Amino acid sequence: MTTTQAAPPPPPSDMPDVTDTGTIIGSIKLQHQPLEPASPILVTEDGNDTAMMQIDSNNNNAAAAVEEDEEEEEDALQTIEKLRSDDLSARVEAARKLPSIALALGPERTRDELLPFLSDGIDDEDEVLEAIAVSLGGLVPHVGGADYASSLLTPLELLLAVEESVVREKAAASVIAISQSLSGADYTHEFVGMIGRLANKEWFTARISACTLIAHAFPKMGPELRRTHLEYFAKLCKDDVPMVRRIASKNLGMLFYTVVDTLGAAVFFDKSNANYSLTLLDLYELLAGGDQPDSVRLHTTENCVCFGRAMALMLEQSSSSSTSLEKEEIMSRIDALVKRILPLIAATIDDRSWRVRWTAASKFADVVHAFKTLHGAMDALVPNYEKLLQDPEAEVRTAATYNLSEVAKTKAMVYPAGWSGAGSDSDNGMDIDDDDENKNTHRIPVAQRLVTRLVGLTEDDSVNVRAALAMVATELAPLLGKDASVSNLLPPMLLLLRDSSSEVRLNIISSLSLLNDVIGTDLLHQSLLPAILDLADDGKWRIRLAVIERIPLLAKQLGSDFFDDRLLGLCVGWLGDDISSIREAAAKNLQELTALLGTEWSVQNLFPRVRQVMEHPSYLRRMNAVQATALMATAMDVNSAQVEVLPILLEMHYDPVPNVRFNVAKGLGIVGTVFDRSVYQGQIVPILTLMENDPDRDVRYFASKTKELLSVAFEKST
């Protein structure tokens, strides 16, 4: 029978077993500076006591420092212990405190023990890995500074390949932050080398992270590395996994802008860089193709924005640094790029996926602003934007409508819709000849062309489209001027004021200030007041509340002449609404109207109506009238408040309902400080004294509290 001898134990290693946190825990030593020796003390014959006091003080400081160090060590020990806890929340908490652990271990042990331990624990829960990824980004000072910052890339490289996207995003952010601290050699060998490894990993999650990092690393790469990593990126754009192509598409535009920002005109003229612009444009066409998944094509519009900004940057750089011959060549190259890019954005307008079209509609203002300085671009983009306004999907039309004013603000000149001399309406504007000066005389501002589409949008079947139009359409008024606003913008706005949806009417009322500034108030009064009166009786209390909140704005814009008997009655009538929030807002509304339109107007028009409410049989209405009266008094001049408001407010303390009486006490607390001491002592204090003896305990409480607060306020004023 054969016996098998046990294998001899492995020889002891000088390095600790970093797979066990107990190794770290058992040998932790704080890396604090030793205490400085106490300075010598000169002792005179009569200075023994002073010397002894100084010695005691030094001893106490030293003891306090040692105690503080021991506390820090204990905290670090507990945090390290939590890293191997079974409790998920404890491990997450410990991962967030990695800087404190690193501080306790010191730079060398952090590099040799803590970072390898973290690398071995990469199979933890996603929440823990996310916290580790974030913490690693702030450990550069704790590993020895910039000279050793590259050591942090080892665990982060593993995190960049995990399945959870949030962890990869946090790890990428930390890697990018750390890369700013790396020296030139470490940047090239460690950071850029890591990106190359990720781009060629078998598991697709690592390749996804490479798509994000290539654009960030490009500016500091050498020529050979740039070409190599551009090839990596091109390979990722053609990856078999759709998720990799999606992230590559997401970062393509940023990479193109980075290339242009880094190389400038060399993108066109340097032979070593000649393939950059064309290669990236080829990739853009590839990723925008109809055979790509929706998730990939969704980024076509964002990439278009980046490409437009990059070409505008090239145009700006060429105007300040190139010869006239180079300028012409750059303009020619840019025109060629524009003619290749614009059909791609036009294709998103007709895309089979409504999500792709929605993305184009929601970002179209960014597209227009990116291309507005490029020759012939606006004649292609504006007709395509008009197609989005007529999209079959209501969500797409709504997103496009929200961008209406921003598109119009480009102030570019385009051909009128349907003009036979423009290629824009016949073939999407891809073959426009702007050299014909006769044609250029027919150009109009974008706002003038888009305003003709408003009437159609006011008749849209979707309430959301009409509500979006009501929010932004009035912003066209300053762009159009008074005459064009009256003839083209005012009619659709009046239609929206009569819309069947309360939300549409409310939005148009809220946005009338710009239109009012351009065309004046006379043309709006006739249609605006009926719309407000309809909304004031709306069944949805939030609509009524929104109307109340907008009344002061209308008063500021339209003036006191806007308020007739019906609207004045409405403002006061809200004090009797069934909803308490409406009643409170109504009281504040009367205060703001008093402040905006003046004391005299308020005394003549508002206060008589509020006083009538004080005589209403319902105690709730009387109570709200008391609250409104007190607030209005704070917005009046002192003499008017003393003569007109204070006597009425004091008289209400005789009301038979305690709720009204204690609101009188609260109201006196609001207005009491408005008056001088003589009014306070002669009129307010006697009433509060009477109310302190009221049969109702709530009235007594608020009377005493108000009297106390006013007494303190007047004592401070003296």
C-alpha positions in Angstrom: 0.0 0.0 0.0 1.4 3.3 -1.1 1.3 6.2 1.3 1.2 9.7 0.1 3.2 12.2 2.0 1.7 15.6 2.6 3.2 18.4 0.6 5.6 20.6 2.5 4.3 24.0 3.5 5.3 26.8 1.2 8.2 28.9 2.3 7.4 32.1 4.1 7.1 35.1 1.9 8.3 38.6 2.7 5.1 40.0 1.3 1.9 39.8 3.3 -1.1 37.8 2.1 -3.2 40.7 0.7 -6.2 38.5 0.0 -7.0 38.6 3.7 -7.8 41.9 5.3 -6.7 40.5 8.6 -3.1 40.9 7.3 -3.6 44.6 6.9 -5.5 44.9 10.2 -2.9 43.0 12.2 0.0 45.2 11.2 -1.5 48.6 10.7 0.7 51.5 11.8 -0.3 55.1 11.4 2.0 57.1 9.2 2.0 60.3 11.2 4.8 62.6 11.9 6.7 62.2 15.2 6.1 64.7 17.8 8.5 67.6 17.8 10.6 67.9 21.0 9.6 70.7 23.3 11.6 73.8 23.0 14.0 74.5 25.8 12.7 76.5 28.7 14.6 79.2 30.5 13.8 79.2 34.2 14.5 82.2 36.4 14.5 82.3 40.2 10.9 83.6 40.3 9.7 81.8 37.2 9.5 78.2 38.4 5.7 78.2 38.3 5.6 79.6 34.8 8.1 77.0 33.6 6.1 74.1 35.2 2.9 75.4 33.6 4.6 75.4 30.1 5.9 71.9 30.6 2.4 70.7 31.7 0.9 72.4 28.6 3.4 70.6 26.3 2.7 67.3 27.9 -1.0 67.8 27.6 -0.6 68.7 23.9 1.5 65.6 23.3 -1.0 63.4 25.0 -3.9 64.9 23.0 -2.0 64.3 19.8 -1.4 60.6 20.7 -5.0 60.2 21.7 -6.1 61.7 18.4 -3.8 59.3 16.5 -5.1 56.3 18.4 -8.7 57.4 17.5 -7.8 57.6 13.8 -6.1 54.2 13.9 -9.2 52.7 15.6 -11.4 54.2 12.9 -9.2 52.9 10.1 -9.2 49.4 11.7 -13.0 49.4 11.9 -13.3 50.5 8.3 -10.9 47.8 7.1 -12.8 45.2 9.0 -16.0 46.3 7.3 -14.5 45.5 3.9 -14.9 41.8 4.5 -18.2 42.1 6.4 -21.2 40.1 5.3 -23.3 43.2 5.5 -23.6 44.9 2.1 -24.2 48.4 3.5 -21.1 48.0 5.7 -18.9 47.1 2.7 -20.3 50.1 0.7 -19.6 52.4 3.6 -16.0 51.1 3.9 -15.4 51.4 0.2 -16.4 55.1 0.4 -13.8 55.6 3.1 -10.8 54.2 1.2 -9.0 57.5 1.6 -9.0 57.2 5.4 -7.7 53.6 5.1 -5.0 54.8 2.7 -4.0 57.6 5.1 -3.6 55.1 7.9 -1.6 52.7 5.9 0.7 55.2 4.3 1.6 55.5 0.6 3.9 52.4 0.3 1.5 50.0 2.0 -1.4 51.4 0.1 0.3 50.5 -3.1 1.7 47.2 -2.0 -1.3 45.9 0.1 -4.5 47.8 -0.3 -4.6 48.1 -4.1 -3.9 44.4 -4.7 -6.5 43.6 -2.1 -9.1 45.7 -4.0 -8.1 44.1 -7.3 -8.7 40.6 -5.8 -12.2 41.6 -4.6 -13.5 42.7 -7.9 -16.3 40.1 -7.8 -18.2 42.0 -5.1 -21.6 43.5 -5.4 -22.2 46.3 -7.9 -22.8 48.9 -5.1 -19.5 48.1 -3.5 -17.6 48.2 -6.8 -19.2 51.6 -7.7 -18.1 53.1 -4.3 -14.6 51.7 -4.9 -14.4 53.1 -8.4 -15.3 56.6 -7.1 -12.9 56.4 -4.1 -10.0 55.3 -6.3 -10.2 58.5 -8.3 -9.3 60.5 -5.1 -6.4 58.4 -3.9 -3.6 60.0 -5.9 -2.2 61.9 -2.9 -2.4 58.7 -0.8 -0.3 56.5 -3.1 2.7 58.9 -3.2 1.5 61.6 -5.5 1.8 61.9 -9.3 4.9 59.7 -9.5 2.9 56.7 -8.3 -0.6 57.6 -9.7 -0.3 54.9 -12.4 -0.6 52.2 -9.7 -4.3 53.1 -9.3 -5.0 52.1 -12.9 -4.6 48.4 -12.1 -7.8 47.9 -10.1 -9.6 50.5 -12.3 -8.8 48.6 -15.4 -10.6 45.6 -13.9 -13.5 47.8 -13.0 -13.7 49.1 -16.5 -14.5 45.6 -17.7 -17.3 44.7 -15.3 -20.9 44.1 -16.4 -22.6 46.9 -14.6 -22.6 50.1 -16.7 -22.8 52.4 -13.7 -19.6 50.9 -12.3 -17.8 51.3 -15.7 -18.9 54.9 -15.9 -17.6 55.8 -12.4 -14.4 53.9 -13.2 -13.9 55.8 -16.4 -14.5 59.1 -14.7 -11.8 58.2 -12.1 -9.4 57.0 -14.7 -9.8 60.3 -16.6 -9.2 62.3 -13.4 -6.1 60.3 -12.6 -4.7 60.6 -16.1 -4.4 64.4 -15.6 -1.8 63.7 -12.9 0.4 61.3 -14.9 3.7 62.2 -16.3 4.3 62.0 -20.0 5.9 58.6 -19.9 3.3 57.1 -17.5 0.5 58.7 -19.6 1.8 56.9 -22.7 2.8 53.6 -21.3 0.2 53.1 -18.6 -2.9 55.1 -19.5 -2.8 54.8 -23.3 -1.5 51.3 -23.0 -4.5 50.4 -20.9 -6.9 51.8 -23.5 -5.2 49.6 -26.1 -5.7 46.5 -24.0 -9.3 47.3 -23.3 -10.0 47.9 -27.0 -8.7 44.4 -27.8 -10.3 42.5 -24.9 -12.5 39.5 -25.7 -15.3 40.6 -23.3 -17.4 43.3 -24.9 -17.7 45.4 -21.7 -14.0 46.3 -21.8 -14.3 47.4 -25.4 -17.2 49.6 -24.4 -15.0 51.4 -21.9 -12.3 51.8 -24.6 -14.8 53.7 -26.8 -15.2 56.3 -24.0 -11.5 56.7 -23.2 -10.0 57.1 -26.7 -11.4 60.6 -27.3 -10.1 61.8 -23.9 -6.6 60.4 -24.5 -6.2 61.6 -28.1 -4.8 65.1 -27.5 -1.7 63.8 -25.6 -1.0 60.9 -27.9 1.9 60.9 -30.3 1.3 60.7 -34.1 1.8 56.9 -34.2 -0.5 56.2 -31.2 -3.1 58.5 -32.7 -3.2 56.5 -35.9 -3.2 53.2 -33.9 -6.1 54.2 -31.6 -8.1 55.6 -34.5 -7.8 52.2 -36.0 -9.0 50.7 -32.7 -12.0 53.1 -32.7 -12.9 52.3 -36.3 -12.8 48.6 -35.4 -15.1 49.3 -32.4 -17.5 51.1 -34.7 -17.8 47.9 -36.7 -17.9 45.6 -33.7 -20.3 42.6 -33.8 -21.9 43.6 -30.5 -24.5 46.3 -30.9 -23.9 47.7 -27.5 -20.3 48.4 -28.4 -21.3 50.1 -31.6 -23.9 52.2 -29.6 -21.2 53.6 -27.2 -18.8 54.1 -30.2 -21.6 56.1 -31.9 -22.2 58.1 -28.7 -18.5 59.1 -28.6 -17.8 59.6 -32.3 -18.8 63.2 -32.5 -16.7 64.1 -29.4 -13.7 62.3 -31.0 -14.1 64.3 -34.2 -14.3 67.6 -32.3 -11.2 66.6 -30.3 -9.3 65.8 -33.4 -10.1 69.1 -35.0 -9.5 71.0 -31.8 -6.1 69.3 -31.4 -4.9 69.4 -35.0 -6.7 72.3 -36.5 -6.1 72.8 -40.3 -3.6 69.9 -40.2 -6.6 67.6 -40.5 -6.7 68.6 -44.1 -3.1 69.5 -45.0 -0.7 67.3 -43.0 -0.2 64.1 -44.9 0.2 62.1 -41.7 -3.3 63.3 -40.6 -5.0 63.4 -43.9 -7.1 60.3 -43.2 -8.6 61.6 -39.9 -11.5 63.6 -41.1 -12.5 61.2 -43.9 -12.1 58.2 -41.7 -14.3 59.6 -39.0 -16.9 60.8 -41.5 -17.0 57.3 -43.1 -17.7 55.9 -39.6 -20.4 58.5 -39.1 -22.1 57.4 -42.3 -21.7 53.8 -41.3 -23.3 54.3 -37.8 -26.1 56.4 -39.2 -27.0 53.8 -41.8 -30.5 52.2 -41.8 -29.1 48.7 -41.1 -27.9 49.8 -37.7 -30.1 49.2 -34.6 -32.3 52.1 -33.3 -29.9 52.4 -30.2 -27.0 53.2 -32.6 -28.9 55.5 -34.9 -30.2 57.5 -31.9 -26.8 59.3 -31.7 -26.8 60.5 -35.2 -28.2 63.9 -34.3 -25.8 64.4 -31.4 -22.9 63.5 -33.7 -24.2 65.9 -36.2 -24.0 68.7 -33.6 -20.4 67.8 -32.8 -19.4 67.7 -36.4 -21.0 71.0 -37.1 -19.2 72.6 -34.1 -16.0 71.1 -35.3 -16.3 72.5 -38.8 -17.3 75.9 -37.4 -14.1 75.7 -35.3 -12.0 74.9 -38.4 -13.5 77.8 -40.1 -12.7 80.1 -37.2 -9.1 78.8 -37.0 -8.5 79.2 -40.7 -9.7 82.8 -40.7 -7.0 83.8 -38.2 -4.0 81.7 -39.0 -4.0 80.5 -42.7 -3.0 82.1 -46.0 -5.7 83.1 -48.5 -5.0 80.0 -50.6 -5.3 77.7 -47.5 -8.6 79.5 -46.6 -10.1 78.8 -49.9 -9.0 75.2 -49.7 -10.4 74.8 -46.2 -13.7 76.3 -47.2 -13.8 73.9 -50.1 -13.1 70.9 -47.8 -15.7 72.1 -45.2 -18.3 72.5 -47.9 -17.6 69.0 -49.1 -18.1 67.7 -45.5 -21.3 69.7 -45.0 -22.7 68.2 -48.2 -22.0 64.7 -46.8 -23.3 65.3 -43.3 -26.6 67.1 -44.0 -28.2 64.2 -45.9 -27.5 62.1 -42.7 -29.4 64.5 -40.5 -32.1 64.7 -43.1 -32.3 60.9 -43.0 -33.1 61.0 -39.3 -36.2 63.1 -40.1 -37.6 60.2 -42.2 -36.3 57.4 -40.0 -38.6 54.5 -39.4 -38.2 54.7 -35.7 -40.1 57.5 -33.9 -37.5 57.5 -31.2 -34.8 58.5 -33.6 -37.1 61.2 -35.0 -37.9 62.4 -31.5 -34.2 62.7 -30.7 -33.7 64.8 -33.8 -36.6 67.0 -33.0 -35.5 67.6 -29.3 -31.9 68.5 -30.4 -32.6 70.3 -33.6 -32.0 73.7 -32.1 -28.5 72.5 -31.2 -28.0 71.3 -34.8 -29.1 74.6 -36.2 -26.8 76.7 -33.9 -23.9 74.4 -34.8 -24.3 74.8 -38.6 -25.6 78.4 -38.8 -22.2 79.8 -39.9 -21.6 77.1 -42.5 -22.4 77.9 -46.2 -25.8 76.7 -47.4 -26.6 74.6 -44.3 -29.7 76.6 -43.1 -31.4 76.2 -46.4 -31.2 72.4 -45.9 -32.0 72.3 -42.1 -35.0 74.6 -41.9 -37.1 72.6 -44.4 -36.3 69.4 -42.5 -37.3 71.1 -39.2 -40.6 72.0 -40.8 -41.1 68.3 -41.6 -40.6 67.5 -37.9 -43.4 69.9 -37.1 -45.7 67.8 -39.3 -44.5 64.4 -38.1 -47.1 61.6 -37.7 -46.2 61.1 -34.1 -47.5 63.7 -31.6 -44.4 63.2 -29.3 -42.1 64.2 -32.2 -44.2 67.2 -33.1 -44.2 68.3 -29.4 -40.5 68.0 -29.1 -40.0 70.0 -32.4 -42.4 72.7 -31.3 -40.5 73.3 -28.0 -37.5 74.1 -30.2 -39.4 76.6 -32.4 -38.1 79.8 -30.8 -34.5 78.6 -30.5 -34.4 77.6 -34.2 -35.8 81.0 -35.1 -33.2 82.8 -32.9 -30.4 81.8 -35.3 -31.3 84.9 -37.3 -30.0 83.2 -40.4 -31.5 84.1 -43.8 -33.2 81.4 -45.8 -35.5 81.1 -48.8 -39.3 81.4 -48.3 -41.2 78.2 -48.1 -42.3 77.1 -51.6 -40.1 79.5 -53.4 -39.3 78.0 -56.8 -35.8 79.4 -56.9 -34.6 77.5 -53.9 -33.6 73.9 -54.0 -34.5 73.5 -50.3 -38.1 72.6 -50.9 -37.6 70.4 -53.9 -34.7 68.3 -52.8 -34.2 69.0 -49.0 -31.8 71.8 -49.8 -28.7 69.8 -50.6 -28.0 71.5 -53.9 -28.4 75.2 -53.2 -26.6 77.8 -55.3 -25.9 80.8 -53.2 -23.8 82.5 -55.8 -26.7 84.1 -57.6 -27.1 87.5 -56.0 -30.6 87.8 -57.5 -31.7 84.8 -55.5 -30.1 86.1 -52.3 -32.3 89.1 -52.4 -35.3 86.8 -51.8 -34.0 85.5 -48.5 -36.0 86.1 -45.3 -35.2 85.5 -41.6 -35.9 82.1 -40.2 -38.4 83.5 -37.8 -40.4 85.0 -40.7 -40.5 81.6 -42.5 -41.5 79.6 -39.4 -44.3 82.0 -38.2 -46.3 80.8 -41.2 -46.5 77.4 -39.7 -48.1 78.5 -36.5 -51.7 78.5 -37.7 -51.4 74.8 -38.6 -50.0 74.0 -35.2 -52.8 75.8 -33.4 -55.2 73.3 -35.0 -53.1 70.2 -34.1 -55.0 67.3 -32.6 -52.6 66.9 -29.7 -53.1 69.1 -26.7 -49.4 68.7 -25.9 -48.4 70.2 -29.2 -50.7 73.2 -28.7 -49.5 73.6 -25.1 -45.9 73.6 -26.2 -46.7 76.2 -28.9 -48.4 78.4 -26.4 -45.2 78.4 -24.3 -42.7 79.4 -27.0 -44.5 81.1 -29.8 -44.5 84.6 -28.3 -40.7 84.5 -28.2 -40.9 85.1 -32.0 -42.3 88.6 -31.4 -39.0 90.4 -30.8 -37.5 88.7 -33.8 -40.4 89.7 -36.1 -41.0 93.3 -35.0 -44.3 95.0 -34.5 -45.9 94.9 -38.0 -45.0 91.3 -38.7 -46.1 90.3 -35.2 -49.5 92.0 -35.6 -50.1 90.4 -39.0 -48.7 86.9 -38.6 -48.2 86.2 -34.9 -51.2 87.8 -33.2 -53.9 85.8 -35.0 -52.6 82.3 -33.9 -52.1 83.6 -30.4 -55.7 84.8 -30.2 -56.8 81.3 -31.4 -54.8 79.8 -28.5 -56.4 82.1 -26.0 -59.8 80.5 -27.1 -58.4 77.0 -27.1 -60.6 74.3 -25.5 -57.8 73.1 -23.2 -57.2 75.1 -20.0 -53.5 74.2 -20.1 -53.1 75.8 -23.5 -54.8 79.0 -22.4 -52.8 79.1 -19.2 -49.5 78.7 -21.1 -50.3 81.5 -23.5 -51.4 83.8 -20.7 -48.1 83.1 -18.9 -46.0 83.9 -21.9 -47.7 87.1 -23.2 -45.0 89.5 -21.8 -42.8 89.4 -24.9 -45.8 89.9 -27.3 -47.1 92.7 -25.1 -43.7 94.5 -25.2 -43.7 94.4 -29.0 -47.3 95.2 -30.0 -48.7 96.9 -26.9 -51.8 96.0 -24.7 -54.7 97.4 -26.7 -54.8 94.4 -29.2 -54.7 91.9 -26.4 -57.3 93.2 -23.9 -60.3 92.1 -25.8 -59.3 88.5 -26.0 -57.2 88.1 -22.9 -59.9 89.0 -20.3 -62.4 86.3 -21.5 -59.6 83.7 -21.3 -58.7 84.6 -17.8 -62.3 84.6 -16.7 -62.8 81.1 -18.1 -59.7 79.8 -16.4 -60.8 81.3 -13.1 -63.8 79.0 -13.0 -61.8 75.9 -14.2 -62.7 72.7 -12.4 -59.0 71.9 -11.7 -57.9 73.9 -8.6 -54.3 73.9 -9.8 -55.3 75.8 -12.9 -57.1 78.3 -10.8 -54.0 78.6 -8.5 -51.8 79.1 -11.6 -54.0 81.9 -12.8 -53.9 83.7 -9.4 -50.1 83.5 -9.4 -49.9 85.1 -12.8 -52.3 88.0 -12.1 -49.5 90.2 -10.6 -47.4 89.6 -13.7 -50.2 90.7 -15.9 -50.7 93.7 -13.7 -47.1 94.6 -14.1 -47.2 94.2 -17.9 -50.7 95.6 -18.7 -51.1 98.2 -15.9 -54.1 99.2 -13.8 -56.3 99.9 -16.9 -56.5 96.1 -17.4 -58.5 95.6 -14.3 -62.2 96.1 -14.9 -65.1 95.3 -12.5 -65.2 91.6 -13.5 -61.5 91.0 -12.9 -61.5 93.0 -9.6 -64.4 90.9 -8.4 -62.6 87.8 -9.5 -59.4 88.7 -7.5 -61.5 89.3 -4.3 -63.8 86.4 -5.0 -61.0 83.9 -4.8 -61.0 84.6 -1.0 -64.1 82.4 -0.8 -62.7 79.5 -2.9 -63.4 76.0 -1.5 -59.6 75.1 -1.6 -57.5 76.6 1.2 -54.4 76.9 -1.0 -56.5 79.1 -3.4 -57.7 81.3 -0.5 -54.1 81.8 0.8 -52.8 82.6 -2.7 -55.7 85.1 -3.2 -54.7 87.0 0.0 -51.0 87.2 -1.2 -52.3 88.2 -4.7 -54.1 91.2 -3.2 -50.9 92.2 -1.3 -48.8 92.0 -4.6 -51.4 94.0 -6.5 -51.3 96.7 -3.8 -47.5 96.8 -4.1 -47.5 97.0 -7.9 -50.4 99.3 -8.6 -50.1 101.6 -5.6 -51.9 102.5 -2.3 -54.3 104.9 -3.9 -55.5 102.3 -6.5 -55.8 99.7 -3.8 -57.9 101.9 -1.5 -60.2 102.9 -4.2 -60.7 99.5 -6.0 -59.7 96.6 -3.8 -60.2 97.5 -0.2 -64.0 98.4 -0.5 -64.6 94.9 -2.0 -62.5 93.2 0.7 -64.5 95.1 3.4 -67.7 93.7 2.0 -66.3 90.2 2.4 -65.8 91.0 6.1 -69.5 91.2 6.4 -70.2 87.9 4.7 -72.3 85.3 6.7 -69.5 82.7 6.2 -66.9 82.9 8.9 -64.3 81.4 6.5 -64.7 84.3 4.2 -64.5 86.8 7.0 -61.3 85.1 8.3 -59.7 85.2 4.8 -60.6 88.8 4.4 -58.9 89.6 7.7 -55.7 87.9 6.5 -55.8 89.7 3.2 -56.4 93.0 4.9 -53.3 92.6 7.1 -51.2 91.6 4.2 -52.4 94.6 2.1 -51.6 97.0 4.9 -47.9 96.0 4.8 -47.8 97.1 1.1 -49.5 100.5 1.7 -48.0 103.7 2.9 -48.2 104.1 6.6 -50.7 106.9 6.7 -53.2 105.1 4.5 -52.8 101.9 6.4 -53.4 103.7 9.7 -56.5 105.5 8.4 -58.1 103.0 6.1 -57.1 99.5 7.3 -56.2 99.5 10.9 -59.6 100.6 12.3 -61.4 97.9 10.3 -59.0 95.3 11.4 -59.4 96.3 15.1 -63.1 96.3 14.8 -63.1 92.7 13.7 -62.0 91.6 17.2 -65.7 91.7 18.1 -66.5 88.9 15.6 -68.6 86.1 17.3 -66.4 83.3 15.8 -63.1 82.7 17.7 -61.3 81.7 14.5 -61.9 85.2 13.1 -60.8 86.8 16.4 -57.5 85.0 16.7 -56.7 85.8 13.1 -57.2 89.4 14.0 -54.5 88.9 16.7 -52.2 87.3 14.1 -53.0 90.1 11.6 -52.0 92.7 14.2 -48.7 91.0 14.6 -48.1 91.4 10.9 -49.0 95.0 10.6 -48.0 96.2 14.1 -44.4 97.0 13.2 -45.5 99.1 10.3 -46.7 101.9 12.6 -44.9 104.0 15.1 -44.8 103.4 18.9 -47.7 105.9 19.6 -50.1 103.9 17.3 -48.9 100.7 18.8 -49.5 101.8 22.4 -52.6 103.8 21.8 -54.6 101.5 19.4 -53.1 98.0 19.2 -52.1 97.3 22.8 -55.5 98.0 24.2 -57.2 95.6 21.8 -54.6 92.9 22.4 -55.2 93.4 26.2 -58.9 92.8 25.8 -58.3 89.8 23.7 -56.0 88.3 26.4 -59.2 88.0 28.5 -61.2 86.4 25.7 -63.3 83.3 26.6 -61.6 81.3 23.9 -58.1 80.0 24.9 -56.8 80.1 21.3 -57.7 83.8 21.1 -56.0 84.4 24.4 -52.9 82.5 23.2 -52.4 84.4 19.9 -53.2 87.7 21.6 -50.5 87.1 24.2 -48.0 85.9 21.7 -48.6 88.8 19.4 -48.3 91.3 22.2 -45.0 89.7 23.3 -43.5 89.7 19.8 -44.5 93.4 19.2 -43.1 94.4 22.5 -39.8 92.8 21.7 -39.8 94.4 18.2 -40.4 97.9 19.6 -37.8 97.5 22.3 -35.2 96.6 19.7 -36.1 99.6 17.6 -35.3 101.9 20.4 
